[in-house]
């Protein structure tokens, strides 16, 4: 399914041949041409210059206009290089530090095996306590830097690469290090894990947005797209239980890390009359669970008589992409996106869902959610709204502010009898823990946007895609349990992914939210409750 | 078994009631109350010409030699109607197997035996979801389930003893269970409850050997109309023994030497009485499996018994006789006047109480659970406050010294529940129509 968002590529420049800069930097080449030793500057570059590494010379890079004007000097800059990690798709992560207290870090150049070169100003800074200690520097300065850039696939990683950092005063230093190679998926985890653990001054949320704005965020989204496309292309499906026949809905459950939810959900959903009129599609983002899930799906098909489709992915595609992949295997025109930790509160769910789809106005069922309840019986979710906070980050060098968008749940923690929260109504967004979607509408919206990393914000994004096309999401009367946060495992990389997603979501929807959707009572006219909708009062 | 073997067993009489008993373990392989009771029913039904009975008993890896290669169900020791279910890939949290072949084999076994009634004695080692499988394979069969403790309700081995303070628990809830298992969230206990109840929902009739259990399961959410009290019955393998002359100062403990059987309470009571200078009594310990006790309790018991053995014979009060079997029970019972059941948990039924009555021995027992329900205080036995060492010590002293007490209690001892009566009650349940209340 197509990606919905477009994120600008990172500001990284490949250093190649430029005739003017080449001749300006190397007058000997001009002489050679005049003496007809070479026909043109490019002839020289192809025959000698590339091998001699002339495009990596600081003077040449300056001639390209990529450096600050003034002198360049290969001494006086102090730096070190911690790691270079390169993925099979050509994404590179460089981590190092430089002492730029006198003049700020200006740019970083990466020379791959002396033949290919890139120059970037897309780097972010982190605190390095170890460097502070080594330099006996007082806290307050960010010595660390890290670069995420998209280079080219298939680079030679058997020989050391060089990384040159340069300061705004023209001084530079260079270090060599042999890169470590990983898969694209591992690179995604490495970068996010690194960022999740990075030490920053100020507010982490605000500072992460600043980091992603340098181009790192765009590079991560590009990398993620590549991973997701590769992973979903490798989907493998197997079928269990009764075959054939029409079904009125396709329950899609994305599993990650916890196989037991497959059989618990099958057991609990199957108890309802008409439960067998639905199909149950489990999509796994945990390849290590494949054998276990195959066994469990087979057992469940036999015990519960459910039609089960198990879609196994070769790696973690993330919530949105996995659900999109699973949707392609659905036989019905109704998709019920369901978290593994969601269960029916009673055995009437199948009939009630069918009644809603058949009986409610079509506009109210194109995409709808359900009241979700905590295990303690109180309400967990009855739709979501957005809040805009003024994110404040107090840095050593000043105070930065940035609008920060967050989602909140209507009625969270409300008593079960508080019926004012649970009458059907349109809301700004619904949680991905349970979404019932008309398949055509889902596909019209492009399904879940696959730019989001792992999980978080895809549900709000899908809701807003619908709303922005004139169809608000609704919450209908279909009570379900939600063991929030218990259905999957969370790893360090996921924390980094949430930060990226928040940045991405804010870029995409920040203006819309600020204009029409801010707060629990948004001004958006589409969200006004139809006048004939009864407002139920709390039970006496 | 082959995949095609789905017809009724050769020679099966379709006019008979076909009963499949599903037993946690086989009593010849692993001792225990649940399997003993199941086997009692099996033996009684064998004598009923109107019934065809089959026993399927589980076995775990304590008998690896019985695990024939590639098999999930096998025969047992050349008994035509006894089979072993070879437990594999068992998940002790969800109580299910992940072995697809075991599932296939169980389903095929059901199709082969085609029972009218499937009577489960526990789900442990089989999996609670086999109830749902049974209903899927045999939509019209009557499913009866006997609870032998509270494992469906309580993840703490079904004992309903709080792991926080060892107190008896009367009400499982997500938060209370989380307190016993801090590493598991409250949500997991709601899921566990829904999972258990989902499968138990296929059962037509539940039975409990003690009445107090019914309230637990009803409060937990099972329909009261499906809950029945069927007391555990046994064949008679002993008769009241002639009492010795004089004071009745010989006390006996019969059972597993694990924490919740309360043997440490008994030993502490002995220590207390000895410290008080009262030594005119003996205690015979008949039991084994001390290795399954907690480290602290095991150490306490071992130290006590070792110290006791160091004393001159004439000063010894406690004697450890080791484990016993039914065949040796008459001799062991002949050496005591009283039986003590000092259990520190609910002690669901207390088969040893029935055995004591069988041999004409009044019982001194805890005042809760099965002993509390079955022993009539001051009528046919004596109760003491559960876990109360001083109360037990006082009771022992009184029992050993009060003239005429033993004789009075013995005269009122009830007959132990019989196997025949128990089986007749089960047959009523087997033959009841769905939704029909028990006569």
Interface residues (C-beta under 8 A of the other chain):
Chain A: X260 X263 X264 X267 X268 X271 X292 X295 X296 X298 X299 X302 X303 X304 X305 X341 X343 X375 X376 X481 X483 X486
Chain B: X94 X96 X98 X99 X100 X103 X104 X107 X129 X132 X133 X136 X174 X175 X185 X186 X187 X188 X189 X190 X191 X194 X195 X198 X199 X201
